[in-house]
């Protein structure tokens, strides 16, 4: 492993890409600490101590703490992610976007343009909401978060945060084009990883004062390593459907006559179902923040607290539902069957056309079930581990949930890109086999 990293520094182009990526990520982390003008940062930090189990705490996880500090990157890259998901859903129901998706590079270029416009629109609306939200809240001690509220503060906040979001989007695109890895994913990855030093230092201090035992720390380390291994295993897992292409003559050349496969991932939806399910489950507690003192609202929010079994049953069920829903959006069996038929491909033993699409749909439905159950278990696990061990809540992102899935997925993708650069120049990769092990077959 160490030799492979040393080999990476021997390749000028790869070295430049790594340093370029690290530099832009450092700029992103620096901007995550520059507050919006007109906000009492100390009072805001006190407020967010009581908002950990709400939508605000979830949003803050993906922007690396920038939201709870009300910085210029408070929205991070999330408006871009939301815009991308919305356009992806449009591609399933609106004919115009379906046509763009089938036009190849030119169509995707147009979709990317719409995604950027949507990012600016969403960032403007969300930044206005952030400004109004900051004006309406007080710290637990009664100190106003915004000492001088008004339209001046709202306009300045909108301009500042929207510009910050567009800048973060530009950073992600530059990393993708001129750096290493997928820029947007790496920005989210760095935001989550930024919590790790604080979590480690907290555990060390607890261990020194005797509040933690060696056994508890060993169980925590073993849990983190075990969950990470399971996430890597399932992330790499796929079901390969064999495809045979018939021979055909075009001019004086013969094409086809080869065998390949369709890789259907066990976890096609990634961490999206967990995010959707958390957003819905956090709504009651978030609404309770705005109706403090209302007994009916507090009782209703109590039904959806971490202590309630109803919360975990509904949470797991929503993850399973959204896994099937998002998988159906991402993978279209009819389009796969039509493309295969167009180029003379067929699945051995299955007739082209509707029979092929039905077969792919049946296989996809079956492999999605273990993927959905896996996502539900990984999402639920952090709470019970933290509660059983009595450890710092900051470890929640590293013992399961969307945070662990993002960290593993982005790390694997980045390592694969570095591996490709090394093998292209005849260097040994990160594994002795000379390449990162392919996705496991289920």
Secondary structure, DSSP 4 states (H G I P E B T S, - for coil): -HHHHHHHHHSHHHHHHHHHHHHHHHHHHHHTTSBPTT--HHHHHHHHTT-TTSHHHHHHHHTTTTTTTTBTTTTTTHHHHHHHHHHHHHHHH-HHHHHHHTSTHHHHHHHHHHHHHHHHHHHHHHHHHHHHHHHH-B-TTS-BS-TT-SHHHHHHHHHHHHHHHHHHHHHHHHHHHHSSS-HHHHHHHHHHHTTHHHHHHHHHHHHHTTSS-HHHHHHHHHHHHHHHHHHHHHHH-EEEEEEEE--EEETTEEE---EEEEEEETTTTTTHHHHHHHHHHTHHHHHHHHSTT-HHHHHHHHHTSTT-HHHHHHHHHHHHHHHHHHHHHH--HHHHHHHHHHTTEE-TTS-TTHHHHHHHHHHHHHHHHHHHHHHHHHHHHHHHHHHHHT--GGGGGTSSHHHHHHHHHHHHHHHHHHHHHHHHTT---SSTTSSPPPPPB-
